[in-house]
Amino acid sequence: MDLPKRILVGVDYSPQSATAMRAAIGLAKSLNASVHLLNAWVAPYAEAPIDATTLPREVRDHNLFELIRQSSATSMEAFVAQFDASGVELDWFISSGDPRKLLLQHAQTHHCDWIVVGTHGHAGLKAWVLGSVATHIVRHSSVPVLVVPPQQEASA
């Protein structure tokens, strides 16, 4: 197996994705690889018609999807700023859709060699009901996947 040159990280701005990001940056620095970050957001929908006159003006005057994209871009910039990625080529992407599918598609389209994902550590019924992005990626990825467990609090 060749060493990775491009590492994809699934990002949802949670502490778990921060842990995955730290692992990916460490790998990228030691392997001279680049890092792609992907945030996938699910498009909102409404069950019933919305009376636009009841929405705040800043929402009414803008496309809802564009507002979500802008908010996600702002969140991604803040997320990236908390890490020392000096010396690592870093690109980030934001897409709307199922994160499981989008991560796999991105890895293929952008020729990523590895995928790094965090896990929320759900078990039992909660994991079954919520599903698991990490589990789906491991089962369906054509490239190696590193699943980074949640950080444990240090014992005093």
C-alpha positions in Angstrom: 0.0 0.0 0.0 1.3 3.4 -1.0 1.5 6.2 1.6 -1.4 8.7 1.4 -0.9 12.0 -0.4 -4.4 13.3 0.2 -6.4 12.7 3.4 -10.1 13.5 3.6 -11.6 14.4 7.0 -15.4 14.5 7.6 -16.2 17.6 9.6 -19.4 18.4 11.6 -17.7 21.0 13.9 -18.1 18.7 16.9 -15.4 17.8 19.4 -15.2 14.4 17.7 -14.4 15.9 14.3 -11.8 18.2 16.0 -10.2 15.0 17.3 -10.3 13.5 13.8 -8.8 16.8 12.4 -5.9 16.7 14.9 -5.2 13.1 13.9 -5.3 14.0 10.2 -3.0 17.0 10.5 -0.5 14.9 12.5 -0.6 12.2 9.7 -0.3 14.8 7.0 2.7 16.5 8.6 4.5 13.2 9.1 3.6 11.9 5.6 3.9 15.1 3.6 0.2 14.8 2.6 -2.5 17.3 2.0 -5.8 17.4 3.9 -9.3 17.9 2.5 -12.1 18.8 4.9 -15.7 18.2 4.0 -18.7 19.4 5.8 -22.0 18.0 4.5 -25.2 19.6 5.7 -28.7 18.3 5.1 -31.0 20.8 3.4 -33.9 21.9 5.6 -37.4 21.3 4.5 -40.8 22.3 5.9 -43.8 20.0 6.4 -46.2 22.9 5.9 -46.1 26.1 3.9 -44.2 28.9 5.5 -45.7 32.4 5.7 -42.6 34.4 4.6 -44.0 37.6 6.1 -43.4 36.0 9.6 -39.7 35.4 8.9 -37.1 37.9 10.1 -36.1 40.4 7.3 -32.6 39.1 7.0 -34.0 35.6 6.2 -36.7 36.9 4.0 -34.4 38.9 1.8 -31.9 36.1 1.2 -32.0 32.6 -0.3 -32.2 30.2 2.7 -29.7 27.8 1.1 -27.2 30.6 0.5 -27.6 31.7 4.2 -26.8 28.1 5.3 -23.8 27.9 3.0 -22.5 31.2 4.3 -23.0 30.1 7.9 -21.3 26.8 7.2 -18.3 28.6 5.6 -18.0 30.9 8.6 -18.1 27.8 10.9 -15.5 26.0 8.8 -13.2 29.0 8.9 -13.5 29.2 12.7 -13.0 25.4 13.0 -9.9 25.4 10.9 -8.4 28.4 12.8 -8.2 26.4 16.0 -5.5 24.0 14.6 -1.9 24.4 13.7 -1.9 23.2 10.2 1.3 25.0 9.2 3.2 23.1 6.5 0.1 21.2 5.5 -1.8 22.0 2.3 -5.4 22.3 3.4 -8.6 22.6 1.3 -12.1 22.7 2.6 -15.4 21.9 0.9 -19.1 22.4 1.9 -21.9 20.3 0.3 -25.5 19.7 0.9 -26.6 16.0 1.2 -26.1 12.8 3.1 -22.6 13.0 4.6 -22.1 9.2 4.1 -22.6 9.5 0.4 -20.8 12.8 0.0 -17.6 11.6 1.8 -17.4 8.5 -0.4 -18.0 10.6 -3.5 -15.5 13.2 -2.5 -12.8 10.6 -1.8 -13.3 9.1 -5.3 -13.7 12.4 -7.2 -10.7 14.1 -5.5 -8.5 11.0 -5.5 -8.2 10.9 -1.7 -6.0 8.1 -0.4 -7.4 7.9 3.2 -10.5 9.0 5.0 -10.4 10.1 8.6 -13.6 10.4 10.6 -14.5 10.8 14.2 -17.1 8.8 16.1 -19.6 10.0 18.6 -19.3 6.7 20.4 -23.0 5.8 20.4 -23.8 2.2 21.1 -26.8 -0.1 21.1 -30.2 1.3 20.2 -29.0 4.9 19.9 -26.4 3.9 17.3 -29.0 1.8 15.4 -31.6 4.6 15.4 -29.2 7.4 14.6 -27.0 5.4 12.2 -23.3 6.0 12.0 -21.4 7.9 9.3 -18.2 6.2 10.4 -19.7 2.7 10.2 -21.1 3.4 6.7 -17.7 4.8 5.5 -15.8 1.8 6.9 -18.2 -0.6 5.1 -18.3 1.1 1.8 -15.0 3.0 1.3 -12.6 1.8 -1.4 -9.7 3.5 0.5 -8.4 3.0 4.0 -10.4 4.6 6.8 -9.1 5.8 10.1 -11.9 6.0 12.7 -10.8 8.2 15.6 -12.6 7.5 18.9 -13.8 10.4 21.1 -11.2 11.8 23.4 -11.5 10.7 27.0 -11.3 13.1 29.8 -8.0 12.7 31.6 -8.3 11.3 35.1 -7.2 13.5 37.9 
